[in-house]
Amino acid sequence: MSDQIDKGLLEDAAKLWLAHDGLWFLEVEKAFGMEKAIELDKNTWATFTVIEAKRIMQRHNLPINGGLETLKTALCYRLYAYINTQEIVEETATSLVFRMSDCRVQSARARDGREPFPCKEVGIVEYALFAKTIDPRIKTECLSCPPDQKHPNYWCAWKFSV
């Protein structure tokens, strides 16, 4: 197998990963309700996001405690980065604002005529632990995420600061 990364293969794998995650969530929601599904989703993300951050750092030889520069690089290698449209829209020496302009989950729900998935609780756990794994000094603030009112240009926005 070639050492070169096939972006199409990564995109397909990320779509399959997200489809499995979504199907798992829907089954838990059917069996136990939305509140319990979100609780369990938060628990799984608390573990997964740390594993993902550590593997990204290892694979790409990113420095431990590398601050916002390392976080910015690591965000580009998350599975989401291959299937969602994301951007850093504001950056200073001590902070950066990361936005998810197009989210595959939310766009699919909108196409199906469903309400946005209220992912803020899960996102707070996911993004805060991802950032803290990259560098424990990084603080994470949710600027906007469903169930918050959707901004016309993005689904969610996060501020990371040191």
C-alpha positions as a Markdown table, in Angstrom:
| # | Residue | x | y | z |
|---|---|---|---|---|
| 1 | Met | 0.0 | 0.0 | 0.0 |
| 2 | Ser | 1.3 | 3.5 | -0.8 |
| 3 | Asp | 2.4 | 5.8 | 1.9 |
| 4 | Gln | 0.7 | 8.7 | 0.1 |
| 5 | Ile | -2.7 | 9.6 | 1.4 |
| 6 | Asp | -5.7 | 9.2 | -0.9 |
| 7 | Lys | -7.9 | 12.1 | 0.1 |
| 8 | Gly | -10.9 | 10.4 | -1.6 |
| 9 | Leu | -10.4 | 7.3 | 0.5 |
| 10 | Leu | -10.2 | 9.4 | 3.7 |
| 11 | Glu | -13.3 | 11.3 | 2.7 |
| 12 | Asp | -15.2 | 8.1 | 2.1 |
| 13 | Ala | -14.0 | 6.6 | 5.4 |
| 14 | Ala | -15.0 | 9.8 | 7.3 |
| 15 | Lys | -18.5 | 9.6 | 5.7 |
| 16 | Leu | -18.8 | 6.0 | 6.8 |
| 17 | Trp | -17.6 | 6.8 | 10.3 |
| 18 | Leu | -20.2 | 9.6 | 10.5 |
| 19 | Ala | -23.0 | 7.4 | 9.1 |
| 20 | His | -22.3 | 4.8 | 11.7 |
| 21 | Asp | -22.2 | 7.5 | 14.5 |
| 22 | Gly | -25.5 | 8.8 | 13.3 |
| 23 | Leu | -27.2 | 5.5 | 13.0 |
| 24 | Trp | -26.0 | 4.5 | 16.5 |
| 25 | Phe | -27.3 | 7.8 | 17.9 |
| 26 | Leu | -30.7 | 7.3 | 16.2 |
| 27 | Glu | -31.1 | 3.8 | 17.6 |
| 28 | Val | -30.2 | 5.0 | 21.1 |
| 29 | Glu | -32.6 | 7.9 | 20.8 |
| 30 | Lys | -35.4 | 5.6 | 19.7 |
| 31 | Ala | -34.8 | 3.2 | 22.6 |
| 32 | Phe | -34.1 | 5.7 | 25.4 |
| 33 | Gly | -35.1 | 9.2 | 24.2 |
| 34 | Met | -33.1 | 12.3 | 23.1 |
| 35 | Glu | -31.9 | 13.2 | 26.6 |
| 36 | Lys | -30.3 | 9.8 | 27.3 |
| 37 | Ala | -28.9 | 9.7 | 23.7 |
| 38 | Ile | -27.1 | 13.0 | 24.2 |
| 39 | Glu | -25.8 | 11.9 | 27.6 |
| 40 | Leu | -24.3 | 8.7 | 26.1 |
| 41 | Asp | -23.0 | 10.6 | 23.0 |
| 42 | Lys | -21.2 | 13.1 | 25.3 |
| 43 | Asn | -19.6 | 10.1 | 27.1 |
| 44 | Thr | -18.4 | 8.5 | 23.9 |
| 45 | Trp | -17.1 | 11.8 | 22.5 |
| 46 | Ala | -15.2 | 12.5 | 25.8 |
| 47 | Thr | -13.1 | 9.4 | 25.0 |
| 48 | Phe | -13.0 | 9.5 | 21.2 |
| 49 | Thr | -11.9 | 13.1 | 20.9 |
| 50 | Val | -8.9 | 12.5 | 23.1 |
| 51 | Ile | -7.9 | 9.4 | 21.1 |
| 52 | Glu | -8.3 | 11.4 | 17.9 |
| 53 | Ala | -6.2 | 14.3 | 19.1 |
| 54 | Lys | -3.4 | 12.0 | 20.4 |
| 55 | Arg | -3.3 | 10.0 | 17.1 |
| 56 | Ile | -3.2 | 13.2 | 15.0 |
| 57 | Met | -0.4 | 14.6 | 17.1 |
| 58 | Gln | 1.6 | 11.3 | 16.8 |
| 59 | Arg | 1.0 | 10.8 | 13.1 |
| 60 | His | 1.9 | 14.4 | 12.2 |
| 61 | Asn | 4.7 | 14.8 | 14.7 |
| 62 | Leu | 2.9 | 17.7 | 16.4 |
| 63 | Pro | 4.6 | 19.1 | 19.5 |
| 64 | Ile | 3.0 | 18.4 | 22.9 |
| 65 | Asn | 1.8 | 21.7 | 24.5 |
| 66 | Gly | 2.2 | 23.4 | 21.1 |
| 67 | Gly | -0.5 | 26.0 | 21.8 |
| 68 | Leu | -2.9 | 27.4 | 19.2 |
| 69 | Glu | -0.6 | 26.8 | 16.3 |
| 70 | Thr | -0.7 | 23.0 | 17.0 |
| 71 | Leu | -4.4 | 23.1 | 17.6 |
| 72 | Lys | -4.9 | 24.9 | 14.3 |
| 73 | Thr | -3.0 | 22.2 | 12.5 |
| 74 | Ala | -4.7 | 19.4 | 14.3 |
| 75 | Leu | -8.2 | 20.7 | 13.5 |
| 76 | Cys | -7.3 | 20.2 | 9.8 |
| 77 | Tyr | -6.7 | 16.5 | 10.3 |
| 78 | Arg | -9.8 | 15.6 | 12.2 |
| 79 | Leu | -12.2 | 13.2 | 10.4 |
| 80 | Tyr | -14.7 | 16.1 | 10.2 |
| 81 | Ala | -12.3 | 18.2 | 8.2 |
| 82 | Tyr | -12.6 | 15.7 | 5.3 |
| 83 | Ile | -16.4 | 16.0 | 5.0 |
| 84 | Asn | -17.4 | 19.4 | 6.6 |
| 85 | Thr | -16.5 | 22.9 | 5.5 |
| 86 | Gln | -14.6 | 24.6 | 8.4 |
| 87 | Glu | -12.5 | 27.7 | 8.7 |
| 88 | Ile | -10.6 | 29.8 | 11.1 |
| 89 | Val | -12.0 | 33.3 | 10.8 |
| 90 | Glu | -10.2 | 35.2 | 13.4 |
| 91 | Glu | -6.8 | 34.7 | 14.8 |
| 92 | Thr | -4.6 | 36.6 | 17.3 |
| 93 | Ala | -1.5 | 35.7 | 19.3 |
| 94 | Thr | -3.8 | 34.4 | 22.2 |
| 95 | Ser | -6.9 | 33.2 | 20.5 |
| 96 | Leu | -8.6 | 31.8 | 17.4 |
| 97 | Val | -12.2 | 31.5 | 16.2 |
| 98 | Phe | -13.1 | 28.2 | 14.4 |
| 99 | Arg | -16.3 | 27.9 | 12.5 |
| 100 | Met | -18.1 | 25.0 | 10.9 |
| 101 | Ser | -19.6 | 26.6 | 7.8 |
| 102 | Asp | -21.2 | 23.5 | 6.5 |
| 103 | Cys | -21.9 | 20.5 | 8.8 |
| 104 | Arg | -22.8 | 17.3 | 7.0 |
| 105 | Val | -25.1 | 16.2 | 9.9 |
| 106 | Gln | -27.0 | 19.5 | 10.1 |
| 107 | Ser | -27.3 | 19.8 | 6.3 |
| 108 | Ala | -28.7 | 16.3 | 6.0 |
| 109 | Arg | -31.3 | 17.1 | 8.8 |
| 110 | Ala | -32.3 | 20.3 | 7.0 |
| 111 | Arg | -32.7 | 18.4 | 3.7 |
| 112 | Asp | -34.9 | 15.9 | 5.4 |
| 113 | Gly | -37.0 | 18.7 | 6.9 |
| 114 | Arg | -35.9 | 17.9 | 10.5 |
| 115 | Glu | -34.9 | 20.4 | 13.2 |
| 116 | Pro | -31.2 | 21.0 | 13.7 |
| 117 | Phe | -29.6 | 18.5 | 16.0 |
| 118 | Pro | -29.0 | 20.1 | 19.4 |
| 119 | Cys | -25.3 | 19.3 | 19.5 |
| 120 | Lys | -24.0 | 22.1 | 21.8 |
| 121 | Glu | -23.7 | 19.9 | 24.9 |
| 122 | Val | -21.8 | 17.3 | 22.9 |
| 123 | Gly | -19.7 | 19.9 | 21.1 |
| 124 | Ile | -18.6 | 21.5 | 24.4 |
| 125 | Val | -17.2 | 18.2 | 25.6 |
| 126 | Glu | -15.8 | 17.3 | 22.2 |
| 127 | Tyr | -14.0 | 20.6 | 21.4 |
| 128 | Ala | -12.8 | 21.4 | 24.9 |
| 129 | Leu | -11.2 | 17.9 | 25.4 |
| 130 | Phe | -9.7 | 17.9 | 21.9 |
| 131 | Ala | -8.1 | 21.3 | 22.6 |
| 132 | Lys | -6.9 | 20.3 | 26.1 |
| 133 | Thr | -5.4 | 17.1 | 24.7 |
| 134 | Ile | -3.4 | 19.3 | 22.3 |
| 135 | Asp | -2.4 | 21.7 | 25.0 |
| 136 | Pro | -3.9 | 21.8 | 28.6 |
| 137 | Arg | -3.5 | 25.6 | 28.6 |
| 138 | Ile | -6.1 | 26.0 | 25.8 |
| 139 | Lys | -9.6 | 27.2 | 27.0 |
| 140 | Thr | -12.6 | 26.6 | 24.8 |
| 141 | Glu | -15.7 | 28.7 | 24.5 |
| 142 | Cys | -18.8 | 27.9 | 22.5 |
| 143 | Leu | -19.8 | 31.1 | 20.6 |
| 144 | Ser | -22.8 | 29.5 | 18.8 |
| 145 | Cys | -24.0 | 25.9 | 18.3 |
| 146 | Pro | -27.5 | 24.3 | 17.9 |
| 147 | Pro | -29.9 | 24.6 | 19.6 |
| 148 | Asp | -28.7 | 28.3 | 19.4 |
| 149 | Gln | -30.2 | 30.3 | 16.6 |
| 150 | Lys | -28.4 | 29.4 | 13.4 |
| 151 | His | -26.1 | 32.1 | 12.0 |
| 152 | Pro | -26.7 | 32.5 | 8.3 |
| 153 | Asn | -23.0 | 31.7 | 7.5 |
| 154 | Tyr | -22.2 | 28.8 | 9.8 |
| 155 | Trp | -23.6 | 26.1 | 12.0 |
| 156 | Cys | -21.3 | 26.5 | 15.0 |
| 157 | Ala | -18.4 | 28.6 | 16.2 |
| 158 | Trp | -15.8 | 28.0 | 18.8 |
| 159 | Lys | -13.2 | 30.3 | 20.4 |
| 160 | Phe | -10.0 | 28.8 | 21.6 |
| 161 | Ser | -7.6 | 30.9 | 23.8 |
| 162 | Val | -4.4 | 30.6 | 25.8 |
